[in-house]
Amino acid sequence: MTFVRSDPNEEALNPARLPAWATRGSADTPDDVAFLSGAALGALHVLVSDPALPQTLLRDRLALGAAEACVAWQGRPERAAELRDAVHLARPGDALGPAGEVLAVWRRVVARPVSTRSLARALPNVTSEAIEDWMTAGQGGPVARAAGVLEAVLADRPKDEVTALALTEATLSRALGWSHVTPVITAALPSRALRRTGEDLRLACHRAARAGAGRVAQQAAELARAAARLKAVAPKLRAKGAGQAVALFLENDALAPAALTHLMSDRAARRLCDRLVSLGAVRELTGRDTFRLYGV
């Protein structure tokens, strides 16, 4: 599975889909579920390892999905739009609110190469020692190991789903040899699964890994095409700092024009965002006339 490039010097990104048999259809036995989740993750590994994919952008978009799932499990009403507002419209020093903090945690988790030190910095009130203890609790293959970590963290901190799932994803990513945490399971895991243990929890994680791999592959394909469009129009931009602004759009799920004002004036930043929308290179994400956010 590779990205198709029509020109060696041009990143025309068209990632192939994961095999349909690995991500769709029923699996009647635990062995079938485990086999298919492994097949889906193996195919996904090839995709997310391709350097042509905007990997930082993909991880930031996946962090949004993971945060949305966690917030929903907490019984809160905020969804993706409100989570983006809480984080991207906040001024330095502003409180993000409970839901915004969940997204901020996930963005920190995926931002740095996976390591105990990085995870301790990303997760509130969690020590490196505790992380090491939890992440050695799982045994077996990547998904079984991740399920063991999820069970161990929830046993110690039953109401801290964010920490539990962040370390679950970190364990899975590390076991698969990925350099950064790439959320696969969280957004596909039903909330009732968090009350399971042992084999029942492992089976739920295998199902979530299989479904999640398909979702990640679909998002990767969409972002690859969007990134190609943005790169194609970049030479048309004449504003000072436009190249650096494009680089930021290729790394962030959403940006407010204010996030570009270290590169250009506020007015120029707004004009650049509107220009990118008119060129079909980015989308306006809020549908509002003010306090707008933009993303590929």
C-alpha positions as CSV (number, residue, x, y, z in Angstrom):
1,M,0.0,0.0,0.0
2,T,1.7,3.2,-1.2
3,F,0.8,6.7,-2.2
4,V,0.6,7.1,-6.0
5,R,2.6,9.9,-7.4
6,S,2.0,11.0,-11.0
7,D,5.3,13.0,-10.9
8,P,8.4,12.1,-8.9
9,N,8.6,15.8,-7.9
10,E,4.9,16.2,-7.0
11,E,3.2,14.6,-4.1
12,A,-0.1,13.6,-5.7
13,L,-1.4,11.6,-2.8
14,N,-3.8,8.8,-3.4
15,P,-3.4,6.2,-0.6
16,A,-5.0,2.9,-1.4
17,R,-7.8,1.7,0.9
18,L,-7.3,-1.0,3.5
19,P,-8.4,-4.4,2.2
20,A,-12.2,-4.6,2.5
21,W,-12.0,-8.1,3.9
22,A,-9.9,-6.8,6.9
23,T,-12.2,-3.9,7.9
24,R,-15.7,-5.0,6.9
25,G,-18.0,-7.9,7.3
26,S,-18.7,-10.1,10.4
27,A,-16.2,-12.0,12.5
28,D,-17.8,-14.8,14.3
29,T,-15.1,-16.0,16.7
30,P,-12.5,-14.3,18.9
31,D,-9.8,-15.8,16.7
32,D,-11.4,-14.3,13.6
33,V,-11.6,-10.9,15.3
34,A,-8.0,-11.0,16.4
35,F,-6.8,-12.1,13.0
36,L,-8.7,-9.4,11.2
37,S,-7.7,-6.6,13.6
38,G,-4.1,-7.7,13.0
39,A,-4.5,-7.6,9.3
40,A,-6.1,-4.2,9.4
41,L,-3.4,-2.8,11.6
42,G,-0.7,-4.3,9.4
43,A,-2.1,-2.6,6.4
44,L,-2.5,0.6,8.3
45,H,1.1,0.5,9.4
46,V,2.3,0.7,5.8
47,L,0.0,3.6,5.2
48,V,0.8,5.8,8.2
49,S,4.6,5.1,7.7
50,D,4.6,6.7,4.3
51,P,6.5,9.9,4.4
52,A,4.3,11.5,1.8
53,L,1.3,11.5,4.2
54,P,0.8,14.7,6.3
55,Q,1.3,12.6,9.4
56,T,1.4,15.5,11.9
57,L,-1.9,16.8,10.6
58,L,-3.4,13.3,10.7
59,R,-2.4,12.8,14.3
60,D,-3.9,16.2,15.2
61,R,-7.2,15.3,13.5
62,L,-7.2,11.9,15.2
63,A,-6.6,13.7,18.6
64,L,-9.8,15.6,18.0
65,G,-11.8,12.4,17.4
66,A,-10.3,10.8,20.5
67,A,-11.1,13.8,22.6
68,E,-14.7,13.9,21.3
69,A,-15.2,10.3,22.3
70,C,-13.8,10.9,25.8
71,V,-16.0,14.0,26.3
72,A,-19.1,12.0,25.2
73,W,-18.3,9.2,27.7
74,Q,-18.1,11.9,30.4
75,G,-21.7,12.9,29.5
76,R,-20.7,16.3,28.3
77,P,-22.5,17.9,25.3
78,E,-19.5,19.3,23.5
79,R,-18.6,17.8,20.1
80,A,-15.9,18.6,17.6
81,A,-17.0,22.1,16.8
82,E,-17.1,23.1,20.5
83,L,-13.8,21.4,21.2
84,R,-12.1,23.3,18.4
85,D,-13.6,26.6,19.7
86,A,-12.4,26.0,23.2
87,V,-8.8,25.4,22.2
88,H,-8.2,27.4,19.1
89,L,-10.1,30.6,20.1
90,A,-8.6,30.7,23.6
91,R,-6.0,33.5,24.3
92,P,-2.8,32.6,26.1
93,G,-3.6,32.1,29.8
94,D,-7.3,31.5,29.2
95,A,-9.0,28.5,30.9
96,L,-10.0,26.0,28.3
97,G,-12.8,24.4,30.3
98,P,-13.2,20.7,31.0
99,A,-13.9,19.7,27.4
100,G,-11.2,21.9,26.0
101,E,-8.7,20.5,28.5
102,V,-9.5,17.0,27.2
103,L,-8.6,18.1,23.6
104,A,-5.5,19.9,24.8
105,V,-4.3,16.7,26.5
106,W,-4.8,14.6,23.4
107,R,-3.0,17.1,21.3
108,R,-0.1,17.0,23.6
109,V,-0.1,13.2,23.6
110,V,0.2,13.0,19.8
111,A,2.6,15.9,19.4
112,R,5.9,14.4,20.6
113,P,7.6,11.1,19.9
114,V,6.2,8.5,22.1
115,S,8.2,8.1,25.4
116,T,7.5,7.9,29.1
117,R,8.8,11.4,29.6
118,S,6.6,12.9,26.8
119,L,3.6,11.2,28.1
120,A,4.2,12.4,31.7
121,R,4.4,15.9,30.3
122,A,1.2,15.5,28.3
123,L,-0.9,13.9,31.0
124,P,-2.0,15.9,34.1
125,N,-1.1,14.6,37.5
126,V,0.6,11.4,36.2
127,T,4.2,10.5,37.1
128,S,6.7,8.7,34.8
129,E,6.9,5.9,37.4
130,A,3.1,5.3,37.2
131,I,3.2,5.3,33.4
132,E,6.0,2.8,33.3
133,D,4.1,0.5,35.7
134,W,0.9,0.7,33.7
135,M,2.5,0.3,30.3
136,T,4.3,-2.9,31.3
137,A,1.0,-4.5,32.5
138,G,-0.1,-5.7,29.1
139,Q,1.1,-8.9,27.6
140,G,0.9,-10.6,24.2
141,G,0.4,-8.9,20.8
142,P,0.0,-5.2,20.3
143,V,-3.8,-5.1,20.8
144,A,-3.8,-7.5,23.8
145,R,-1.0,-5.5,25.3
146,A,-3.0,-2.3,24.8
147,A,-6.1,-3.9,26.4
148,G,-4.0,-4.9,29.4
149,V,-2.9,-1.4,29.9
150,L,-6.4,0.0,29.6
151,E,-7.6,-2.5,32.2
152,A,-4.7,-1.7,34.6
153,V,-5.1,2.1,34.4
154,L,-8.9,1.9,34.9
155,A,-8.4,-0.4,37.9
156,D,-6.3,2.3,39.5
157,R,-8.1,5.4,38.2
158,P,-11.7,4.2,37.2
159,K,-12.9,7.7,36.3
160,D,-9.8,8.8,34.3
161,E,-10.7,7.6,30.9
162,V,-8.5,10.1,29.2
163,T,-5.3,8.9,30.8
164,A,-6.3,5.2,30.4
165,L,-7.0,5.6,26.7
166,A,-4.0,7.8,26.0
167,L,-1.8,5.2,27.5
168,T,-3.7,2.5,25.6
169,E,-3.0,4.2,22.3
170,A,0.6,4.9,23.3
171,T,1.1,1.2,24.1
172,L,-0.4,0.2,20.7
173,S,1.6,2.7,18.8
174,R,4.8,1.7,20.5
175,A,4.1,-2.0,19.9
176,L,3.5,-1.3,16.2
177,G,6.8,0.6,16.0
178,W,5.2,4.0,15.3
179,S,7.3,7.0,16.4
180,H,4.3,9.0,17.7
181,V,1.0,8.1,19.4
182,T,-1.6,7.7,16.6
183,P,-5.1,7.1,18.1
184,V,-6.8,4.1,16.5
185,I,-8.9,2.5,19.2
186,T,-10.4,5.3,21.2
187,A,-12.9,6.7,18.8
188,A,-14.1,3.2,17.8
189,L,-14.5,1.8,21.3
190,P,-18.0,1.7,22.7
191,S,-18.3,3.3,26.2
192,R,-19.7,0.1,27.7
193,A,-16.4,-1.6,26.8
194,L,-14.7,0.4,29.6
195,R,-16.6,-1.7,32.1
196,R,-15.2,-4.9,30.8
197,T,-12.2,-6.9,31.9
198,G,-10.1,-9.8,30.8
199,E,-11.0,-11.6,27.5
200,D,-14.1,-9.5,27.0
201,L,-12.1,-6.3,27.1
202,R,-9.4,-7.7,24.7
203,L,-12.1,-8.7,22.3
204,A,-13.7,-5.2,22.4
205,C,-10.2,-3.7,21.7
206,H,-9.6,-6.0,18.8
207,R,-13.0,-5.0,17.3
208,A,-12.2,-1.3,17.9
209,A,-8.7,-1.7,16.4
210,R,-10.2,-3.3,13.3
211,A,-12.9,-0.6,12.9
212,G,-10.5,2.2,13.9
213,A,-7.9,1.2,11.4
214,G,-10.5,1.6,8.6
215,R,-11.5,5.1,10.0
216,V,-7.8,6.2,10.2
217,A,-7.2,5.0,6.7
218,Q,-10.2,7.0,5.4
219,Q,-9.1,10.1,7.2
220,A,-5.5,9.7,5.9
221,A,-6.8,9.5,2.3
222,E,-9.0,12.6,2.8
223,L,-6.1,14.6,4.3
224,A,-3.6,13.4,1.7
225,R,-5.8,14.7,-1.0
226,A,-6.5,18.0,0.9
227,A,-2.8,18.4,1.5
228,A,-2.0,17.9,-2.2
229,R,-4.5,20.7,-3.1
230,L,-3.0,23.1,-0.6
231,K,0.5,22.4,-1.8
232,A,-0.6,22.9,-5.4
233,V,-1.9,26.4,-4.7
234,A,0.9,27.5,-2.4
235,P,3.0,28.9,-5.3
236,K,0.1,31.3,-6.1
237,L,0.3,32.9,-2.7
238,R,2.2,36.2,-2.6
239,A,1.7,37.3,1.0
240,K,4.7,37.6,3.2
241,G,4.8,34.5,5.4
242,A,2.4,32.6,3.3
243,G,4.8,29.6,3.0
244,Q,5.1,29.3,6.7
245,A,1.3,29.6,7.1
246,V,0.8,26.8,4.6
247,A,3.2,24.7,6.7
248,L,1.1,25.3,9.8
249,F,-2.1,24.3,8.0
250,L,-0.3,21.0,7.1
251,E,0.3,20.3,10.8
252,N,-2.9,21.5,12.5
253,D,-6.4,20.3,12.4
254,A,-7.7,23.9,12.7
255,L,-6.3,27.4,12.9
256,A,-7.6,30.8,13.7
257,P,-6.2,33.7,11.8
258,A,-4.7,34.9,15.0
259,A,-2.4,31.9,15.0
260,L,-0.7,33.4,11.9
261,T,-0.2,36.9,13.3
262,H,3.4,36.1,14.2
263,L,4.0,35.8,10.5
264,M,1.9,38.7,9.2
265,S,-0.6,41.3,10.3
266,D,-4.0,40.3,11.5
267,R,-5.7,41.7,8.4
268,A,-3.2,39.9,6.1
269,A,-3.9,36.7,8.0
270,R,-7.6,37.0,7.5
271,R,-7.1,37.8,3.8
272,L,-4.8,34.8,3.4
273,C,-7.4,32.4,5.0
274,D,-10.1,33.8,2.8
275,R,-7.9,33.4,-0.3
276,L,-7.1,29.8,0.6
277,V,-10.8,29.1,0.9
278,S,-11.5,30.7,-2.5
279,L,-8.8,28.5,-4.0
280,G,-10.4,25.4,-2.5
281,A,-7.3,24.7,-0.5
282,V,-8.7,25.0,3.0
283,R,-12.2,25.0,4.5
284,E,-13.9,27.5,6.9
285,L,-14.9,25.1,9.7
286,T,-17.4,27.1,11.8
287,G,-20.0,28.6,9.4
288,R,-19.7,31.9,11.3
289,D,-19.0,35.4,10.1
290,T,-16.7,36.0,13.0
291,F,-14.4,34.0,15.2
292,R,-13.7,31.7,12.3
293,L,-11.5,28.7,12.2
294,Y,-9.9,27.2,9.1
295,G,-8.5,23.8,8.2
296,V,-7.6,21.6,5.3
